[in-house]
Amino acid sequence: MEETMARPLRTIIQGLTHHVYSRCINKQSLLLLRKTPFMLEQVIRDTQEKYKFKLISYQIMDNHIHLVIQTIKGEASISRIIQYLKARFAERYNKLHNRSGPFWNERFKDQVIEFSDNPEHYLRWILWYLAYNPVRKDLVSDPRDFPWGSINCNLDPNHKSRVQIVLHEHFLSLGDTFEEQVMEFLYYEEMYVKRLSFLFEAGC
C-alpha cells in the first residue's frame, strides 16, 4: 500500500508573526482584474473587524497574495483568520462573477518569523521582498508606486492606507523616532536592491 505524506501541522502558538502566501486556482491571474483588489482589501477589513490580530503587511499580486500577520494571545489562530478571509473572498468573487467552485489553489503556506535564525533581520527583509514583488513582475519600477501593498506605511507617517497596518516591533526597534526607523529601514532596501541586481545579472 502506497504511503502518503501527512501535511505538516500548523503552529498554534499565539503571539507569533506569520508570513502567509496563497495562490489563485490553477495559478490564474485573477486578483488585479478590475475591482477585484478593492474587493480583497474590503474582505481584509472585514476579517480585521471579526478577529483581533495585527496586520503587519500585505501585497496583492496578479495570481497570489502575501500577508504578514501577528496573532494575539487568547485570540484567533492564524488558520482561523486565513480560512475566514479566503472563504469570504471566494464567496464574494463567485457571486460577483456568477461562478462556482474553489477560487484558491491550495492550503495556504506560512512561515513563522520568530522561528528564523534572525527574526529582526528576516522581518525587515521580508517586508522589502514583498514590496518588490511588482517590480520583479515589471508592473512598476518603484514599489512605492504599486497601489496594492502596504510598504508606504513603513515609509511615510502621513500615508493613508485603505487597510489598517500595525508597525511591527522589529521595525520600531530600528530607531527612537519614525524618521530614524525609516532611515535604517531604507538600508535594508539598498541591500535588497543590490541582491536583486546581482541575481538579475547572474540570470537567476
N, C-alpha and C positions, 0 to 999 in steps of 0.2 A: 504494500500500500504506500503510495507516494505521500511523503510528509509535506506539509505546508508551513511556512514560517509565520509565526504569530506576529501581529502588529506590536510594535513597542508601546508600552504603557505611557500615557501622558503623565507629566509631572503634576501632581495635585497640591504641592506645597504652595501656599498662598504668599503673596507679597513679592513674587519674583517677576522679572521682566522678560517677556516673550517676543521674539521676532517671528511673526506669523506670515505664512505665504500660502496663497491658494490660487489655482488657475481655473479658467473657464472650461467648459466641457469641450473636449477634443482640441484644446488649446486655441479655440476660435477667438478672434479679435472682436469682442463684443462690448467691452467696458467703456470705450471712448466714443461710441456712436451717439450722436445727437444728445438727448437729455439724460443718457444713462449714467454718466459720472455724477450729475446732480442728484439723481435718484439714489445712488450708492452713498453719497455723502449724507443724504437725509436718513437713510437706514442706519448709518453710523451714529447719527444724532439720536435716533430712536433707541438704539442699543445703549447709548450713554444715559438715556433717561430711565431705562428699565433696570440696568445693572450699575453698580458702583465699581469703577475701575479707572485707571489713569491711561489715557491715550497719549503716548509719547510721540508717535509719528505715524503717518500713513502716506502711501504712494499708490495711486491708481494708474495702472498701465493698460495697454490695449487688451491683453488677454490674461492678466493676473493682478492681484492686489497684494501689497505688503502692509502690515500693521505692526507697530511696536506697542505692546500693551503691558502695563504693570498691574497685576492683580492686587487686591487689598485683602488683608487677613480678615476672615469671617464673612467675606462676600463671595460673589460668583467665581467659579473656576474659569480658567481660560477656555476650556472645552465648551462650557455653557454659553459663554459670551460669543464665541465664534460660531457655534452652531445656531444660535438665535439670529445673528447677523446674516449668515449665509442663507438660512431658510427664509427669513423675511424678505431679503432682497430677491431671491429666486421666485418667491410668490408674486411679488410686485412686477418683476420683469415679465414673467409668464402671462400675467393678467394684461399688462400693457400691450404685449405683442401677440396675444391670443395663441399662446403655445403651451405645451405641457412637457413634462419630463425634467430631468435634472439640469441645472444651469452650471453648477460647479463640477470640475473634473474628478476630484478625489477628496479624500480625507485631508484636511489642511495639515501643513507641515509647520513645525515651530522649533526654534532653538532658544534655550534659556540663556540670557546674557550672563547671569551670575555664575553659570557653570563653565564659562570660558576661563582661560588662564589669566587674562587681564580684563575683568569686566568693564572698568572705566574706559580703557582704550577701545575695547570692542564696541561699546555702546556709541561712542563718538564716531568711530569708523563706520558703523552700520548706518548711521544717520546720513552720512555723505554717500555711502554706497547706494542707498535707496534714492536719494536726491538725484544722483547721476544716472539712474535708470533711463529716463527720457533722453538724456544726452547720448548715451550709448546706442539708443534706438534712432538717433538723428531726428528726434521730434523738436528739440530745442538745442541751442548752443550753450545756454546757461541754465542750470537747474532752477534758478530764481524766477525764470520766466514761465515755467511749467505750472499751469493752474490747478493741477490735481494732486498736489502734495503739500507737505507741511514744513519744508525746510526753512521758509521765511520766518516761521515762528521762533526759530533759533537764531535769527539774524537781525530782526527788526522789532523793537519793543512796541511799535505802533501798528504792526501788521494785524489786519482784521481777518482772522481765519473763520471760514464757514463752519468749521468743526472745532470743538474745544480741545486744545492741546495743553498738556502739562509738561513743563520742562523737567527732565529727569535730574536726579541728584548728581549723576555723573557729568552732566552738563553744568549744573550750578556750581560744582566744585572746581570749575576751571578758573574762577576768579571771585573777588568780593563784590563786584558790580557786573551788571549786564554787559557793559562795554568791555570789561576785562574778559568776561566769558566768551564774548564773540571773537575778540582778538585771538585768544588761544584756540577757539574752535576753528577759525579760518586756517590755522596751521595744519589742522587735520585735512582740510580741503586741499591745501597745497600738496600735502603728502599723497593724497588720493589721486590728484590730477597727474602727478609725476608717475605714479604706478600705472595709471590708465594709459599714459603716453608710452610708457615702456612696453606694456602689453600690446598696444597697437603697432608699435614699431617692430615688435617681435613676431607679429602675425598671430597672436593668441586670441 
